[in-house]
Amino acid sequence: MKLEPRQSIRLAIMCAVTLAFVPGASGAADVPGSSALGTPVSQGTNMRSDLMLISSLDARAELLSVGGSSDASVESGHDPSKMFLISLAVPGSGELVQGKKRGYLFLLAEVAMWSGFYVLDKQGIDERGDYESFADANWDLESYIEFYNENCSESPHDYANGCRPLADFGSQEFYEDIGKYDVYWPWWGGDGVPNEPTSAALELRNEYWGMRKDSNTSLRQARYFMMAALLNHIVSAVDSFILARGHETLSHTAAADIGLEFGVPDDAAGLSVAFVATY
């Protein structure tokens, strides 16, 4: 029950007056024809009690009507949980439902970030295909395998003599290793002499490594755009929740968090009252 301050004072006075006269409100036993002290009750007293009960019922009806108007103001707002979920699914939608134009900013940011992701991701994949094709054309795989089988069977990890096991051809590890480790550099278009890459071999290797670096940069930037888009979902959801929560709080009256709750017992013997706190 949520009451205006003036209504709370008025109803507190009404409650105090009503409970002072209604049978059973003071804790006395409801025995027909007797009072709390065991003395007979006159017909006039019973009539007055009946009138006070009717008065208490009228007060209860008035209280329920006050509470109903407060509840209607709450229902006119938006559920914060629902606003959170729809903005989490589509950024900006919760704000737009609540009439806030900043929802368009979240929508535009969503489109821009995912567009950036797809453009950079495609660019990175295309550049990956370019450096893989470059490696297949300029790094002598057959010569290195022949050298390794002839010289590295007894010491497969003898880097000093150019022996290092090769990753599976076509794997990302393979394309990383042939440009990263210097034991593979002599086979970049050179004579294949262990640990003695020619200047031409080094030039090819450096060109390849630059191509691979460009691809990795594009793919990394694409991931940043994806992370920013996901963050946009979360920020919009939280903003929509706070907006709906604030609207819900403003729709309450000044005394919205505390109040009195009235009711009539099943035997209609008086008017019950309870102190209620909502949070």
C-alpha positions as CSV (number, residue, x, y, z in Angstrom):
1,M,0.0,0.0,0.0
2,K,1.4,3.3,-1.0
3,L,0.0,6.5,0.5
4,E,0.5,10.3,0.2
5,P,1.8,11.8,3.4
6,R,-1.5,13.7,4.0
7,Q,-3.5,10.6,3.4
8,S,-1.3,8.7,5.8
9,I,-2.0,11.2,8.6
10,R,-5.7,11.2,7.8
11,L,-6.0,7.4,7.8
12,A,-3.9,7.1,10.9
13,I,-6.3,9.3,12.8
14,M,-9.3,7.4,11.3
15,C,-7.7,4.1,12.3
16,A,-7.0,5.3,15.8
17,V,-10.7,6.4,16.2
18,T,-12.1,3.3,14.6
19,L,-10.0,0.8,16.6
20,A,-11.0,2.5,19.8
21,F,-14.6,1.6,19.4
22,V,-14.8,-1.5,17.2
23,P,-15.4,-4.8,19.0
24,G,-12.4,-7.2,19.2
25,A,-10.0,-4.4,18.1
26,S,-8.6,-4.0,21.7
27,G,-8.2,-7.8,22.2
28,A,-11.4,-8.4,24.2
29,A,-13.3,-11.6,23.7
30,D,-16.2,-11.4,21.3
31,V,-18.9,-12.9,23.6
32,P,-22.4,-11.8,22.6
33,G,-24.1,-9.7,25.3
34,S,-21.0,-9.0,27.4
35,S,-18.1,-6.6,27.6
36,A,-14.5,-7.2,28.3
37,L,-15.2,-6.9,32.0
38,G,-18.1,-9.4,31.9
39,T,-20.9,-6.8,32.3
40,P,-23.9,-6.8,30.0
41,V,-23.8,-4.6,26.9
42,S,-26.9,-2.5,26.1
43,Q,-28.7,-2.6,22.8
44,G,-27.5,1.0,22.1
45,T,-23.9,-0.1,22.5
46,N,-24.4,-2.9,20.0
47,M,-26.0,-0.5,17.5
48,R,-23.1,1.9,17.9
49,S,-20.6,-1.0,17.3
50,D,-22.5,-1.9,14.2
51,L,-22.3,1.6,12.9
52,M,-18.5,1.8,13.6
53,L,-18.0,-1.5,11.7
54,I,-19.8,0.1,8.7
55,S,-17.5,3.1,9.1
56,S,-14.5,0.9,9.2
57,L,-15.6,-0.9,6.0
58,D,-16.0,2.5,4.3
59,A,-12.5,3.5,5.4
60,R,-11.2,0.2,4.0
61,A,-12.9,0.9,0.6
62,E,-11.3,4.4,0.6
63,L,-7.9,2.9,1.3
64,L,-8.2,0.3,-1.4
65,S,-9.2,3.0,-4.0
66,V,-6.1,5.0,-3.0
67,G,-3.9,2.0,-3.4
68,G,-5.4,1.2,-6.8
69,S,-4.5,4.6,-8.1
70,S,-0.9,4.2,-7.0
71,D,-0.6,0.7,-8.6
72,A,-2.0,2.1,-11.9
73,S,0.9,4.6,-12.0
74,V,3.4,1.8,-11.6
75,E,1.8,-0.3,-14.3
76,S,2.0,2.6,-16.7
77,G,5.8,2.4,-16.7
78,H,8.0,-0.3,-18.2
79,D,9.4,-3.4,-16.6
80,P,13.1,-2.9,-16.0
81,S,13.9,-6.6,-16.5
82,K,12.1,-6.7,-19.9
83,M,13.8,-3.5,-21.0
84,F,17.2,-5.0,-20.0
85,L,16.6,-8.1,-22.1
86,I,15.3,-6.5,-25.3
87,S,18.3,-4.0,-25.2
88,L,20.6,-6.9,-24.6
89,A,19.2,-8.5,-27.7
90,V,19.0,-5.4,-29.9
91,P,21.0,-2.4,-28.5
92,G,18.9,0.8,-28.3
93,S,15.5,-1.0,-28.5
94,G,14.8,-0.6,-24.8
95,E,15.5,3.1,-25.0
96,L,13.3,3.6,-28.0
97,V,10.4,1.8,-26.4
98,Q,10.7,4.2,-23.5
99,G,10.7,7.2,-25.9
100,K,14.4,8.0,-25.6
101,K,16.0,9.0,-29.0
102,R,19.5,8.0,-27.7
103,G,18.4,4.5,-28.6
104,Y,19.3,5.4,-32.2
105,L,22.9,6.0,-31.2
106,F,23.2,2.4,-29.8
107,L,21.6,1.1,-33.1
108,L,24.0,3.1,-35.2
109,A,27.0,2.0,-33.1
110,E,25.8,-1.6,-33.5
111,V,25.6,-1.4,-37.3
112,A,29.0,0.4,-37.5
113,M,30.8,-2.0,-35.3
114,W,29.6,-5.2,-37.0
115,S,30.2,-3.6,-40.4
116,G,33.8,-2.9,-39.3
117,F,34.1,-6.5,-38.1
118,Y,33.0,-8.0,-41.3
119,V,35.2,-5.7,-43.5
120,L,38.3,-6.3,-41.5
121,D,37.7,-10.0,-41.0
122,K,37.3,-10.5,-44.7
123,Q,40.4,-8.4,-45.4
124,G,42.4,-10.4,-42.9
125,I,41.3,-13.7,-44.4
126,D,42.1,-12.5,-48.0
127,E,45.6,-11.4,-46.8
128,R,46.1,-14.8,-45.2
129,G,45.4,-16.4,-48.5
130,D,47.9,-14.1,-50.2
131,Y,50.8,-14.9,-47.8
132,E,50.0,-18.6,-47.9
133,S,50.2,-18.6,-51.7
134,F,53.4,-16.6,-51.5
135,A,55.0,-19.1,-49.1
136,D,53.9,-22.1,-51.3
137,A,55.5,-20.4,-54.3
138,N,58.8,-19.2,-52.6
139,W,59.6,-21.6,-49.7
140,D,61.2,-24.9,-50.9
141,L,59.3,-27.5,-48.9
142,E,60.7,-30.5,-50.8
143,S,64.3,-29.4,-50.4
144,Y,63.9,-28.9,-46.7
145,I,62.3,-32.3,-46.2
146,E,65.1,-34.0,-48.2
147,F,67.7,-32.2,-46.1
148,Y,66.0,-33.1,-42.9
149,N,65.7,-36.8,-43.7
150,E,69.4,-37.0,-44.7
151,N,70.9,-35.0,-41.8
152,C,68.5,-34.9,-38.9
153,S,67.4,-38.5,-38.2
154,E,69.7,-38.9,-35.2
155,S,69.3,-35.3,-33.9
156,P,65.9,-34.0,-35.0
157,H,66.2,-30.9,-32.7
158,D,69.7,-29.9,-33.6
159,Y,69.0,-26.2,-34.4
160,A,72.7,-25.4,-34.7
161,N,72.8,-27.6,-37.8
162,G,69.5,-26.5,-39.2
163,C,67.4,-29.4,-37.9
164,R,63.9,-28.6,-36.6
165,P,60.8,-30.8,-37.1
166,L,58.4,-29.2,-39.5
167,A,54.7,-28.7,-38.6
168,D,52.1,-30.2,-40.8
169,F,52.0,-28.5,-44.2
170,G,49.1,-26.1,-44.6
171,S,48.6,-25.6,-40.9
172,Q,48.8,-22.1,-39.3
173,E,51.8,-23.4,-37.3
174,F,53.6,-24.3,-40.5
175,Y,53.1,-20.8,-42.0
176,E,54.2,-19.2,-38.8
177,D,57.3,-21.3,-38.3
178,I,58.8,-20.9,-41.7
179,G,58.9,-17.1,-41.3
180,K,59.6,-17.0,-37.6
181,Y,62.6,-19.4,-37.0
182,D,65.9,-18.7,-38.7
183,V,66.6,-22.4,-39.3
184,Y,64.1,-22.3,-42.1
185,W,65.2,-19.1,-43.7
186,P,67.9,-20.6,-46.1
187,W,65.1,-22.4,-48.0
188,W,63.4,-19.1,-49.0
189,G,64.4,-19.3,-52.7
190,G,68.1,-19.8,-51.7
191,D,70.6,-22.7,-52.0
192,G,69.3,-24.4,-48.9
193,V,72.6,-24.2,-47.0
194,P,71.8,-24.6,-43.2
195,N,72.1,-21.4,-41.2
196,E,73.4,-19.5,-44.2
197,P,70.4,-17.7,-45.8
198,T,71.3,-15.6,-48.8
199,S,70.3,-11.9,-49.1
200,A,67.6,-12.9,-51.7
201,A,66.3,-15.5,-49.2
202,L,66.1,-12.9,-46.4
203,E,64.4,-10.5,-48.7
204,L,61.7,-13.0,-49.6
205,R,61.3,-14.0,-45.9
206,N,60.9,-10.3,-44.8
207,E,58.4,-9.7,-47.5
208,Y,56.5,-12.8,-46.4
209,W,56.6,-11.8,-42.8
210,G,55.3,-8.3,-43.5
211,M,52.3,-9.9,-45.4
212,R,51.6,-12.2,-42.5
213,K,51.8,-9.3,-40.1
214,D,49.3,-7.3,-42.1
215,S,46.8,-10.2,-42.1
216,N,47.2,-10.7,-38.3
217,T,46.6,-7.0,-37.8
218,S,43.4,-6.9,-39.8
219,L,42.1,-10.0,-38.0
220,R,43.0,-8.6,-34.6
221,Q,41.2,-5.3,-35.4
222,A,38.2,-7.3,-36.5
223,R,38.1,-9.0,-33.0
224,Y,38.3,-5.6,-31.4
225,F,35.2,-4.4,-33.3
226,M,33.4,-7.6,-32.3
227,M,34.3,-7.0,-28.6
228,A,33.1,-3.4,-28.9
229,A,29.8,-4.6,-30.4
230,L,29.2,-7.0,-27.6
231,L,30.1,-4.2,-25.1
232,N,27.5,-2.0,-26.9
233,H,24.9,-4.7,-26.1
234,I,25.7,-4.7,-22.4
235,V,25.9,-0.9,-22.1
236,S,22.6,-0.4,-23.8
237,A,21.0,-3.1,-21.6
238,V,22.2,-1.5,-18.4
239,D,21.2,2.0,-19.6
240,S,17.7,0.8,-20.5
241,F,17.3,-1.0,-17.1
242,I,18.4,2.2,-15.2
243,L,16.0,4.3,-17.3
244,A,13.1,2.0,-16.7
245,R,14.0,1.8,-13.0
246,G,14.1,5.5,-12.7
247,H,10.7,5.9,-14.4
248,E,9.3,3.3,-12.0
249,T,10.6,5.2,-9.0
250,L,9.3,8.6,-10.2
251,S,5.8,7.1,-10.7
252,H,5.5,6.4,-7.0
253,T,4.3,9.0,-4.5
254,A,6.6,10.6,-2.0
255,A,5.7,8.0,0.6
256,A,5.9,5.0,-1.8
257,D,8.3,2.9,0.3
258,I,6.3,2.7,3.5
259,G,2.6,2.6,4.3
260,L,-0.3,1.0,6.2
261,E,-2.2,-1.9,5.0
262,F,-5.8,-2.3,6.2
263,G,-8.1,-5.3,6.1
264,V,-11.3,-6.7,7.5
265,P,-11.1,-10.1,9.3
266,D,-13.2,-13.0,8.1
267,D,-15.7,-12.6,11.1
268,A,-16.0,-8.8,10.2
269,A,-15.0,-8.0,13.8
270,G,-13.2,-4.8,13.4
271,L,-10.5,-3.4,11.0
272,S,-7.0,-4.8,11.0
273,V,-4.0,-2.7,10.2
274,A,-0.4,-3.6,9.3
275,F,2.7,-1.5,8.7
276,V,4.2,-2.3,5.3
277,A,7.7,-1.5,3.9
278,T,8.5,-2.1,0.3
279,Y,12.1,-2.1,-1.2
